[in-house]
């Protein structure tokens, strides 16, 4: 974690470079800052002039003129301050809007290794909470701090020019204010850090419990989890109360110091008036100067903390953007159509860096001709799903070669290849939206007529039309209101409308009830027809139709060939699986 006590100028410059596309707006806000500071100081000066030259001499016409001038200055200041605040906030919103899109695009370009080791909540926090914190650098930090500093300088200059003696009297209590501001800044900084840590803990707890609510309720753990949440909530509240305590002490202290400064000024100024070294107008104007001086000073410590927290959030976001675990995409081939030939040639792969001890695939080789179907079987952890992940280039192999249509997979543009490969998973993920949107994934090139045609071919059209609204039926998050078989059929239609040359079914039928199996089997037959297909499945009816069967065990190819040949192998691995699982299933 970055040292929050030190201001990181390098990081601050990196943040400020983000405003480059909006540099005109940025310089406009800076310009308004430089105009507003002397304009604000002008009002007390005009009041001083009005008292000394028009009120005391009794010049009514001059007094009216000065009152109108002060009113005009006040209106001008209000208008300019409106434009300043609006454009400062607009600058922050425009910048983080661009950054949010940049971060989202970067996250979607990362390979699955990043998501394997990074909690979902962390990526969400970077994209939402941390980027929103960066906005405070613009809305409450940088430019507004500059505005406060220029105001303080302008006020001090005018005060010294008006009466250096009164100014020194006013500043005599400043050491107490500076010391108090520093203590406040440090106290609030620590409180902000604690609050941020407790928010992260609370978000993680809530995300896990809400996602696993079924388990919580099945095992009657509501009270236990509720007690854990109450403790987390108490810690979060306690951290917030410490920050509130710091504010509750600091602001009254500033008010006391301000009142003390005003009292000293009046006491000393009265003597100066009596000796005619200071005019009545100066004595009336100085309380206004003191108010204008203490107001920004009171806010500076808080704004600096806000700026510091924004920079810490920016550091986390930039660290994410610097993550280079993206899919290496140096290939240039982007064919409009593939023949569908797939070959693995002595492929070695490990999810860690140590391939010698942690290899998931070991010297795996096989070939699939265009239009053939390959079934992959093996025990849990044998590397079945890893093979399809490598074919989609979700991970990069350490040794060997993967070829599609005779060309190394790295010769292809990765996104172009994925357009020709469709994957149907066991755990179907459906987004919040209509059935039509879940099938097309909002691809404008796919028409509703194409979707209906594919649904009829798969056998899903009948059940979709029965849904309220049909293809416009609103699917709840993850398809909670649909059965497993219905979700699976929608995923089959989704795969078909994209018309892939290579189709992958990853245990797509393992959770289907017997009643839905005939419909699903019909859908699979339609899907794999005239396509190169890779099927990971346990059901005999699915595997027996495969052209060849690949038997994996602990990441190594044990057997390869058609069903009829493999069941004839004495003491063969496939025959063992067949007898244990498939014959038992047939008997049942």
N, C-alpha and C positions, 0 to 999 in steps of 0.2 A: 504493500500500500504506500502511496505517495505520502511524503512528509507534509502535513497540512499546515505546519507552522511557517513554512517557507513559501514565498510567492514564486510560482514557476513562470518566469517571463517568456521562456521558449514556448511553453504550452499556450500561454495567453496569445502570443503572436500567431500560433497555429490556428487558434480559434478565430482570431480576427481576420485571418486570410479567407475564412469562409464567407465574409461579406463582400468579397471582390465582385461578384455579379451584381451587387446592389451598392456599389461604391458611391453613386450619386446620392442615394438616400442617406448613406452613412455620413458623407461630408455635409449634407444638409442638416443633419442632427447636430453635428459638431459646430457648424456655423450658427445654428440657433442657440446652442449653448453659450457661445462667445457673445452673442447679442443679448441674451436674457440676463446674464450676470450683471453687466453695468446698468441695464434697464431697470432691474429690481432695486439696485442701489440708488437710482435716480429719484425714486419716490420720497425717501426720507430727506434727501437733499433739497427737493422742491418744497417739502413741508417746512424745513428749516428756513429757507428763503422766504416763504410765505409769511411765517410768524414774524421774522425780523423786519421785513420790508413792507408788509401790507397790513398785518393784523395790529401790531403795536402802533404803527403810525395812523391807523384807522383809514387806510385807502381801500374803500369798498369796491370800486371798479377794478383795481389791481387784484384784490382778493378774489373776485369772481373769475377774472382771467386765469389766475393761478389754480383755482379749483377746477376749472375746465381743463387746464393743461394736465393736472394730476389725474383727472378722470380719463383723459385721452391716453396717458401713459399706462394707466391701469388696464384699460381695454386692450391696448396694443400688447401688453404683457400677457394677458389672458389668452388672446388669440395665438400669439407666438408659442406660449406654453402648451396650448392644445396641439399645435402642429408638432412641437417637439416630442411630447409624450406619445402621440399617435404614431409618428414615424419611428421612434425608438422601439416601440412594441411591434410595429409592422416589420421592422428590420429583423428583430428576433424571431418572429413567427415565420417569415420568409426563409430565413437561414436554416432553422430547424426543420422546416418542411422539406427542404432539399436534402438535409442531412438524414432525415428519417427514411426517405426514399433510397438514398445511397446505402444506408445500413441494411435496409430490408433486401435490396438487391444483392449486397455482399453476403448476407446470411444465406440466401437461396443459392448462391454460387459455391458455398462451402461443401466439401464432401461429407459423407456420413460419419467419418471418423470424428469430426468436430461434435456432431450431435450425440455420438455415443458417450462422450465424456463430459458434455456440457448440459446441465439441467435446462429444461425448457424455460423455467422461470427466469433464469439468468439472461437468456437471449431476449425475452419479453421485456425485462427491466431495462436492458440497454436500449431497446428500440423505443420504449415509451417513457419510463421514468427518468432515465439519465439524460435523454435528449431534451425532455421538458426542463430539466434542471439547467441545461446549457442555455436555454432561452433566458434565464434570469441574468446571465452575463450581460445581455443586451438591455433587458427591460429594467433590471435593478442594479446592474453592475457597471462595467466600463463607462458608457456614455453618461449615465446619471451620476456616477462618482465624479467624472470630469466636470459635470455641471455644478456639483456641490463644491468641489475644490475651487473652481473659477469664481463662484459666488463668495466663498470665504476670502479669497485673495482680493476680490473687488471691494468687499466690505471693509477689510483691514486697510486697504490703500486709502479709501475715502475717509475712514475714521482717523487715521494718522494725519491726513491732509487737513481735516477739520479741527482736531485737537489732539495732539500727540500725548498730552498729559492725561486727558480723560481716557484715551485708548490704553495707556499703560496701566491705569487704575483698573480698567475692565479686564485686562489680560493678567492681572496679578493672581487671579484664582485659576488660571489656565492649567498650571501643573496638576492640580487636583482633578481637573476634567480629563486631561490626557491619561493620568494614571487610572482613573475610573473607566475610561473608554477601553484601555488595554485589558484590564481585568474582565470587563464585560465581554470583549471580543474572544478572549481565551475561554471563558466559561461557556459562552454560546457555541463556540467551535466544538468543544467537547460534547456538548449536549446534542448538536446537530449530528455528529458522528454516531453517538449512541442511538439517536432516533432512527437514523438511516439503517444501522445494523439491525435494530429491532423490527423495522419495516420489512427488511429482507427475510428475517426469520418468520415473521407473521405471514408474508406472501407465500413462502415455501410450505409452511404448515397448512395453510388454507388450500393451496393448489393440490397437495398430496391427499388431504382428507376429502375434498370435494370429488377429486378424480376417483378415489377409492371408497366412495360413500357406500357402495354395495357391500364391501367387506366390513366396514364399520357397523352397518346395521345388521348384517348377518350374524356377527359375533357379539352383538349387544354392547358395543364399545362406545356408545354415544356419551355416557357419563364420564368415562375415563378420558376420552379425547376432549370433551368439554372442559374438564379440569385442566388439562394441558394448555388448552387455548386460553383459559382464564389467567393462567400464570404468565403466558406470553403477552397477553393483553395488559396485565398489571405492570410488567416490565416496560412495555411500550408507553403506557400512561405515565409511569414514573420518570422515564427519560424526557417526555414532553413537559412534565411539571418542573423539572430542573431548568429547562430552557425558559419556561414561563417565570420561574423564580428570578432568574437573571434579569429578565426584562422588568419585572416588578420592582427590582431594586435599582437598576441603572437609570431608568427614565425619571423617577422621583429625585434621585441624586443629581441628575443633570438639571432638573428644575430648581433644586435648592441652590446649586452652584450658580445658575443663571440669575436667580433672585438675589443671591449674595453679590454677584457682579453688578446687578442693577442698583442695589442698595449702596454699594461703595461709590458707584458713579454719581448717584443723586447726592450723597453726602459730600463728596469732593466737589462735584459740579456746582452745588449751591454756593460754596465758598468762592468758586471761580466766577460765578455770576455776580456775587456781591462785590468782588474786586474788579468786575467788568473785564476779566480776561476771557470769559466765555459768554456768548449771547444766550438769551432765552430760547431762541430757535434751535441752537446746538443742543441745549439741555433736553428739549422735547424730541429732537431727532435721534439722539443717542440710544434711548430705549428701543427704538425701531431697529437700529443697527445691531444692538445686542441680540434681539430676537432673530434677526436674519443671520447672525453669526452662529448662534447656538443650535438653531434648528438643523442645519446640515451636519454640524459636528455630531449632534446626537444620533443622526442616522448613518453616519459614515462607518462606524464600527460594525453595525448590523449589515450594511451593504457590502462591506469588505468580506465579511463571513459568507454572505450569499455568493459573492464573486468567487471566493475560494472553493466553496462547495460545488459551484458550477464548473470550475476547472477540474476538480476531482472527477466529476461525472464525465467531463470531456475526455479526460485521460483514459477512462474505462472504455468509452466509445471508440476513441482512436486506436486503442489497443485491439479492439475487436476488428476494426477496419484493416489493421496491419496483419491480422491473422492470414497467413498464406496457405492455409489448408484447403485451398480451392482446387477444383478439378483442373488438371493441366490440360489445356485445350489448344494444342499447337497444330492439330490436324486441319487440313483444308478440304478434304473430300466431303461433298454434301450431295450424294446421289438422290435423285427423285424417287428411285425405287431400288430395293435390294432383292437379290435372288434368294437370300436366306440361308446360305451356307455358313455354318459356325464350326470353328475348330479351336480346341484348347491343346496347346503343345507344351508339355513339361512345365506346367504352371505351378509355382510355389507362391503361397500367400500366408501372411500372418497379420493379425490386427495390431500386434505390437511391433517393435523394431527388431526383436530377436527372433529371426525366422528359424534358427537352428533348434530352439527349444519350444517355441510357441506356434509353430506352423499349423494352420488350419487346413490348408490344402498342400499335399506333398506330391510333386511330380505328376500332376493330373493331366492326362491326355485323352481326348476323344474327338470324334468328328460327327457332325450332323449335316446331311445333304439337304438341299432345298426341298421343302415340302414334307420332310420326315418329322416324326414325333419321337422325342427322347424322354423316357421316364427315368427319374433319378430317385433311387430308394436308398435307405440307410437309417441307422439309428440316430437318435437325437444327438446333435453335435458332430455329425460326420462331415459336415461341410456343404450340405445340399443348397441351403439358401445363400451361402457365400458365393457359389458359382453364378447364380443369377445376378447377384450384386456386382460381381466383377464384370459380367457381360454388359451391364448398364454403366459401367465405370463409376460406380459409387465409391469404389476404392481402387487403388493402383496395386498391381501385382509386383512382387519383388523379383521374381525370376520367371522365365518362360515367355510365351507369346500367345495372345488371343487373336484369332483372325475371323473376319467376316467377309465372305465372298473372296477369300484368298488374300485379303489385304490386312495388314496389322491394324488392330483397332485404334491405335494412336494416329494412324494416317487420316482418320475421319474426324470431322468436327463433331464433338461429343453430343451437342444438342441436335445435330442433324441425324445422328445414329439413333438417339432416343425417340425421335419421331417415328422411327420404323419398328420400335419394340414396344409392345404393350404387356403390362404385368397385372395379373389378377392375384391379389393376396388373400390369405385366409382371413385376416382381420380387415374387413372392408372399411375404409374410412370415407364417410360421407360428410360434406360440408353443410353448414346451415344455408338453405336456399331451396330452390325448386328441384324436382326430379330432373327436369330438363337441364338445368344448370349443372347438376352433379354429373350428368352424362357427358355433356359437351365441355365441361370445365370452362364455360364462357368463351369457347373458341368460336368466333363469328363465322368461320368458314364452314361450320357444320350446321345444316338447317334442321328444323324440326321434322321435316318430312324424312330426312335421312335417319333421324333418331327413331321415328316410328317404324320405318322399314326394318331397321336393325332389331328393334324390340320384338317385332312380329317374327323375325327370323329366329331369334333366341328363344321366344316363347314367354317374353315378359310383358308384352303389350296388354294382355288380358287383365293381369293384376294391377298394372299401372292405371288403366282406365277406370278401375273400380275405386281407386283412391279419390278422396274429395279434391276435385280440381284436376284430376288426371295428371298430366305431365307438369302442371303448375302447382302440384301439391307441395307444400312447404315441409321440407325434411328438417327434423330437429337435429341438434348437434350430434354428430357421429351416427345419425340415423336411428336414434333411440326408439322411435315409434314404428319402426319396420322390423319384421322378423329377419333372422339370419339369412334364410333363403331368399327373401325379397331383396335384401341388401346385396347378396351375392349376384342375383340376376341383374341388378342395376349395374354392378361392376362389369359383368359380362357384356352388357350393351355398350357401356363406356369403351371397353376394349375394342369392340367390333366397329363402332362408328369411326374410330381413328384408323381403321383399316391397316393394321401393321403387317409387315412381312414375317416378323418373328413374334411369337406369342409365348408368354411364360405364365404358367399356372402354379402358384406356390401354395400347395395344400389347400386349394380353393374349394374342395368338397369335404374336408375333414370334419366340419362342424354342421353339416347339413343333415336334417332329419330324413328318415326313409321316405316320407311322403313327398318331400321336395326333390329327392335324388333323381327320379326319372326325368323331371323337368330340367334339372341341372345337367344331367348326362346328355340330354338332347342339346342343351345350350353349348356344352363343351364340344360335341360333335360338329356343330355349326361353326364354332370358333376355329377349331384346328383344321378344318377342311382347307386343303391347298395352302397351308401355311407351315412354316418351320415352327415346331412347338416343343417347348421344354416343360415337362409336367413333374412336379414334386407331389406325390400323392401316396396314400396308403390303401386306397380302395382297389380291389382286384379289377373291377369293371373298367376303371380308368387306365390302369397300367397295362393290361393285356392288349389294349389296342395300339400301344406304342410300337414304333418300328424297331427300336432298340431300348434296352434297359441298362442304365449305368448304376452299378452297385458300389456305394462308398462305405468305407469303414475307417474311422479315425483319420479322415482327410486323404485317404489313398483309394485308388480305383482297384476294387477286388475282382469285378467281373463286368463284361460289356457284351451285349448281344441281344437277340430277340428272346421273348418269353419262353418259347418252346425249347430253345437251345439251353437256356440257363437252368430250367427246372430239371434238365437231364444230367447236370453236373453233380457227380457224387460228392457229398459233404460240402456242396457249394454254399456260399453265403446267401445267394438269392433263394435257393431251394429251402434253406433253413428259415428265412423270413417268410417264404411262401407257406411253408407247412405250419409255422407258428401262428401267423396272423391271418393269412388269406383263407386257408382251409377251415380255420375256426370260424371265420366270418361267414363262409358258405354254409357250414353246418348250422350256425345260428339262424 
